[in-house]
Amino acid sequence: MPGGALLLISAVLLQTGIVPITAQAVDFYYYAAFGVGLLLACRFHSSRIILIFLTLLLAHHAIEFFSSGHIRVIGPGHIAFEAVSLLIPINVIVFSLAAERGLIVSALPPRFVLLFLEAVFVAVICRPGETASPVLVHFTLVNARLATWTKIPQTALLVFVVATAILAAQFLLHHRPVEHGLLWSLGAAFLGLHAGAVGQVGTAYFATAGLILIASLVENSYFLAYHDELTALPSRRAFHDAVPGLEAPYTVAVVDIDHFKKVNDTYGHDTGDQVLSMVATHLARAGSCGRAYRIGGEEFSILFPGKTIKEVLPELEALRLAISESSFRTRTTLERRKNVRGPDRRHTATGSVSRVRQARSQLLPRELSVTVSVGVAEPNARTRSVEEVIAAADNALYRAKRGGRNRVEIATSFRAGLARRAASS
């Protein structure tokens, strides 16, 4: 949890004073975090992170400008503080839910217009001579005494809670580092506002929010490099990095979805992706004693360090059975190249119309289930190296396919050993 760790370290340093922090150090930290963060966000083509960086940067500078660098309890500085406290979580909600479009020119103007309109709104309500915020900005939801622990108005507190719930739900659903970073960055911004936003402590918390976003960008690049984007399982690269560290005893299982090409051809690639995700969900549950990887296409591998075939075979059988008994209802469209667009005008016979109707009936909802074949191997006198064990597991998988599919097949060397032990007993 790099974001949570960074926020905890910042809170300890800022609140305890263990390490003396000068104003120059805070300024350097602030501009370095936002400068490097914006450059990295541009390099990784993450428009969402760029916009949230700009939100935090503009919000902090608005408070500093209208308050002249001091915490205010009345006047334009206090109005700017209350408005910004509301706009930060609103923008985080909007930009986190928006689809990542990269740095596409056509997608950026509407989002920059939102920031511009918000800047105009803050400038208008913070005119010289104004003493109070609009009612919407500091609307009282509960007894005012319950919110005396913070300077943040109740309306903004409510939106912060909503934004936190949305980001937490997104992370739990997708397990992407960016949502995780946004969640902790929002927490840092909240602490910055709670500290008054200006001054060393408030500025340092806003800089920490930027640093957490930087960490999420780096973490996300690592995640994309070592994880499969569709299934979220570790990818082939992660598998090849894990293999050299295996030491006997260990077991390798190779898993392949039966008739997957037929699923793609019949139902389309969208449904095929659903099948891959469903199977990956089951394979991920092997994490109690093994780790699953997506090697490519419909092929997966599971590594069981410190486990023998005898120990993992019951789990693999249960896994195969669970997948075969799982099904989901899908409504799918045929691939464009196979989609029937209507009767051929050159042949309007009843038989042609009937075939068209029959093809269109394939668009109706249906239950879909799949099975998997599994090959298993472990090191022994004949297969000592990891490469040989993987090849033995592949050969066992081919036998499972030839033997009728939907089955777990163990390597021949292991079967021969079992036979010899049975004969000797």
N, C-alpha and C positions, 0 to 999 in steps of 0.2 A: 504494500500500500504506500507507494512513494508520495502521493499527495497528502495522505493523512500524516505521514512521518514528517514531511516538510512543514506542515501547519503546526504540528506539535512542537517541533524544534523552535520555530519562530515564536510561538506563544511562550515557551519556557524562557527564551533569551530576552524577550521584550517585557515580560511580566515580572521576572525574578531579578533582572539586572546582574546576572552572573558575569556577563561580559559587557563592559562599558561600550555603548554604541554612540558614536558621534553623529551629528547632523550630516556631515560630509559623507560618512559611510552609508547612511540611509539614502541620501540622494543618489550616490553611485549605484547602490543596490536597486533602487527604483528604476532609474533610466536604463541600466543594464538589463534588467528583467524584461521591461517592455520593448526595448530596442531589439534584443536577441529574439524575444518571443515573436515579434511581428515578422522578423526576417525568416525565422524557421517556419512560421505559419504560411508565409508566402512560398517558401521553398517546397513545403509539403502540399501546397495547393488546398489548404483548409480554410475555406471562406468563413465557416462557422467560428473557428477559433480567432481569425482575424477580426471579425465583428465583435466578439466578446472582449478581445483585447482593446479595441477602440472604445467599447462601452465603458470599461473600467477606467481607461485613460481619460476620456472626455468627462466622465462623472467626477473623478477626483479633481481634475483641473477646474471644473465648474465650481465645486465647493471652495477650492482654494481662492479662485478669482473673486467670487462674491463675498467671501468672508475675510479677505485680505490675510489669509494664512492663520486665522485665529478662530477658535470655537465660539460661535455666537448662539445666543438664546433668543434673539429677536432680530428682525430685519432681513434684508436680502440674503445674507449668509446662511441664516437658519432656514429660510424658505428653500434655498438651493439644496441644503442638506436633506430636508424632508422630501423634496421632489426626486432627488437622485436616489434616495433610499428606496423609493417606490419603483423607479425606472430600471434599476439594475436587475432585480429579480424578474421583472417583466421581460426585459430583453434576453435574459438567460433562458427563460421559458420559450420565447419565440425562436431564438436562434438554435436552441438545442433540438427543438421539434422539426425545424426546417431540414429539408433534404440537403445533403452535402453536394453542392454543384461545382465545387472547385472554383477556379478563377475565371469562370465563363462570363464574358462581358455582359451578356444579356440578363444574367441572373443577379448581378451585383447592384445595379441602380435602385431597384425597389427597396433593398435593405439599407443602402446608404441614405435613401430618402427618409426612411424611418428614423435613423440617427439624426438627420438634419432637422426634421420636424420636432423631435424631442429637444434638441438644442434650442430651437426657436421658442418652444414652450417654456423651458427653464428661463431663458432670457426675458421673456415677457412677464412671467410672474415674479421675477426678481428685480423689477424696475426700482430705481432709487425712490425711497419714500415708502415702499411697501413694508408692512410690519407683520403680516400673517399670510400663511399659505392658503390656497383654495381649500374648501371644505373636503373635497375628495382626497386630497393628499394627506391630511391629518385627521381623517374621520375617526371618531371614537367608537370602537366596537364593543368594548367591555368597560367595566369600572376602571377609571384612569389610574387608580392606586395599584392595580395589578400590573401595570406597565411602567412603573417608576424606576425599574431596574435598568432601563436602557433609554437612550436618547432617540432611538428609532421609533417613528410613529406606528400606531397599531395597524393601520392599513398596510404599511410596508412589511410589518411583521407577518401578517397573514399571507401576503404574496411570497415572502421568503419561505414560509412553511410549505406552500403549494409547490414552489419551484424545487424545494428539496425533495418532496415526495415524487415529483415527476422524474427528476434526475435519478433518484434511487430506483424507481421502477424501470427506467430505461436500462440502467446498468444490470439489474437483476435479469431482465429479459434478454439483453444482447451481450453482456459481459465484455463490452468494449472499453478500452482504457480511456477514451476521450470522455465518455459519460462519467467515468470515475473521477477524472481530472476536473470536469466541470462542477461536480458535486463538492469537492474539497475546495476548489477555487471560490465557489459561492460562499462557503463557510469562512474563508479568509476575508472576503469582501465584507461579510457581515460583521466580523470582529473589527475590521477597519472602521466601519461606520459606527459600531458600538463605542469605539475609542474616540470618536469625533471626526474621523476621516483626515483631519489635518494634524500637523505636528509629527514628531518622529514615529510614535507608535502607530498612528493611523496610516501614515505613508508607508511604513514598513509592512503592514498587513496587506495593503494594496499591492506592494511589490511581491509579496509572497503569493498572492493570488495569480500574478503573472508567472512567477516561477513554477507554480503547480501546473499551469497550462503548458509551459515548456516541457515539464516532465511527462505530461500526458501525451504530447506529440512524439517524444522519443519513445515512450512505452508503446504507443500505437504503431510506430514504424517497426519496432521489434515484434509486436504481435502479428502484424501482417507478414513479416518475413518468416516467422516460425509457426504460424497457425493457418489452417485452412479457413478462408473467409466464409464459406457457406456453412460448414459444420462446426466451426470453432475448435475442432480437434487439432492437435499438433500436426504439422505438415511433414512432407517427405524430408525436408531439410532438418527438422527437429529429430526425425527418426534416424537419419544418418549420423547426427551428432550424438545420439543416445547409444547407438550400437557399439562403438568402440569401448564404452565403459562397462559392458556386460562381462560378468565373471561367473563361471559355473558355481552352483547350478542356476540355470535360467531356462525359460521356455519362450519360444516364439510361436505365435498363432497368426496365420494369414487368413483373412476373411474376405469373401467375395460375394456380392449380391447376385443371386441366380436370375438369369434371363433379364438383366437390367436393360440391355439394348432393346428388347421387346417392349419394356415399359416405356422407354423414351419414344420409340416409334409409334406406339399405340396411343399414349396419353399426352405426349409432348414433354419438352424439357422442363417446364415449370413443375409438373407432377414428379418428374424424375428427381428434381432438386428436393422436393418434399420427402421422397423416399430416402434419399441420401441423409437428410437431416434426421429422419425418424430412426434409421439404423444407427447413425452416429450417436444419438441420444442413448440408445441401449448400450452401445460399445463403451461409452464414457462411464457407464456404471461399473465397468470392470476395474475401475480405479481402486477398489478395495485392495487388490493385490497386483494389478497390472495397469498399464497405460496404453490407450489406443491412439493410433495415428492414421491419418488418411494419406495413403501413398499416392493415389491418383485414380481418377475415374470412379469406378465402383469397388475399388480394392482398398482394404484397410489392413493394418497389422496391429497386434497387441503384444507388448513385451511384458514378461512376468519375471522380473529379477528375483533371484533367490527361491524360485518355485520350480518344481518338477512337473512333468506331464501328469503324473498321477494326482498331484495336488490341484492342478487347474482344470483337469478334464471335467469334473462335475459342474464347475462354473461355466465353462464353455458350452456344455450341453444345455444348461439352464438358459444361457444367453441365446443360443440358437432357437430354443423352444419359445422364448419370450418374443423374439422377432417374428417367428412364423405365426404366432397367435395375435400379433398386433395388426390392426387395420385402421384405415381412416377413409372418410368419405370425401370424395373430391369432385369438383365440378371443373372440368377442363375443356379447353378448345383444342381442336386438332391443329397440327402444324399447318402453317400457311400453304405449304406445298401440297398438303393432303386435304385441305379444307374444301368441301364440296360447296360450290357457290350457286348451284341451281342446275336444272336440267339443261342438257345440251340442246340448243335450238335446232340442231340438225337432226336430232333423234328425240322425238316427243312421244315415243311409244309408252304404253303403260308400264312396261318392264323397266324402262329407264327411270321414270318417275319413282317407281317402287324402290329401285336401288338408291336413289338420292335420299328418299325418306329413311331408308334403312341406315345409310351412312350418317344422316343427321341425328338419328336416335342415339348414336354413340356420344353425343354431347350431354346426355342425361347424367345426373349424379350416380355414382357407383361406389361400392366398397372395393378398396384396393389393399391387398396384402402381398408381402414378398417373403422369400426365404433366403437364407445364406448358407454357403458351404464354407467349411473351416478346415484348414490343414495345420497340424501341430507338430513341432519338433523340439528336441533338446540336444545339448552336446553329449557325445559319447565317444567310444573308441573309434568309430568310423567317421563321425562328423565332429571334429574338434573346433574348428574356427567358426566364428559367427556367420561368415558368408556361407559356409557349408550347412549350418543349421537352417539359415533362411532358405537355401535352395531345397533342403529336405522338406521344409514346411510347404514350399511351393509345390513340390512333387506330390505331397500328401493332399494338397488342395485339388490338384488335377485328378487324383484318384477319387476324391469326393464328388467331383463333377461327373466323372465317368460312371460312378456308382449310383447315380440317380439324384444327386444334389440334396440340399436340405439335410446335411449330415456333417459330423465331425470325424475327420480321418487323421490318424496319427502316423508318424513317419515309419517307414518299413523297418528301419533299424531298431526302433523301439518295440515294434510288434514282434520282431524276431527274438529280441531279448526276453519278452514276455513268454513267447512259445518255448524257449529253451528252459526258462525257469519252471514253467508248467510241466515240461517233460521230465525234468530232473526231480521234481517233487512227486 
